[in-house]
């Protein structure tokens, strides 16, 4: 989730909650590596 200050946070399953993620792409690479032959699709859903 993108926060008002421009940083991101993530609820990572049951394991934890991270705040202050400055590089969401790097976070995804570390915590959710893409299997060989596949690509990552990132979608951002927002409420008004």
C-alpha positions as CSV (number, residue, x, y, z in Angstrom):
1,X,0.0,0.0,0.0
2,X,1.3,3.4,-0.9
3,X,1.3,5.8,2.1
4,X,0.7,9.5,2.0
5,X,4.4,10.3,2.4
6,X,5.3,8.3,-0.7
7,X,6.6,5.2,1.0
8,X,5.0,1.8,0.8
9,X,4.0,-0.8,3.4
10,X,3.3,-4.5,3.0
11,X,1.3,-7.1,5.0
12,X,3.4,-10.1,4.3
13,X,1.0,-13.0,5.1
14,X,1.0,-14.1,8.7
15,X,4.8,-13.4,9.1
16,X,4.8,-9.6,9.5
17,X,4.0,-6.1,8.5
18,X,6.7,-3.9,6.9
19,X,6.5,-0.1,6.8
20,X,8.8,2.5,5.2
21,X,9.5,0.5,2.0
22,X,11.3,3.0,-0.2
23,X,11.9,0.6,-3.1
24,X,8.8,-1.6,-3.6
25,X,10.4,-3.4,-6.6
26,X,13.4,-4.5,-4.5
27,X,11.1,-5.6,-1.7
28,X,9.2,-7.8,-4.1
29,X,12.4,-9.2,-5.5
30,X,13.6,-10.2,-2.0
31,X,10.3,-11.5,-0.6
32,X,8.5,-12.8,-3.7
33,X,11.0,-13.9,-6.3
34,X,9.6,-14.5,-9.7
35,X,10.0,-18.1,-10.9
36,X,12.1,-18.7,-14.0
37,X,10.1,-18.2,-17.2
38,X,7.5,-16.0,-15.5
39,X,7.1,-12.3,-15.1
40,X,5.7,-10.1,-12.3
41,X,2.6,-8.1,-12.9
42,X,1.9,-5.4,-10.3
43,X,-1.5,-3.9,-9.9
44,X,-2.4,-1.0,-7.7
45,X,-6.0,-0.7,-6.5
46,X,-7.1,2.6,-5.0
47,X,-10.2,3.9,-3.3
48,X,-11.2,7.5,-3.8
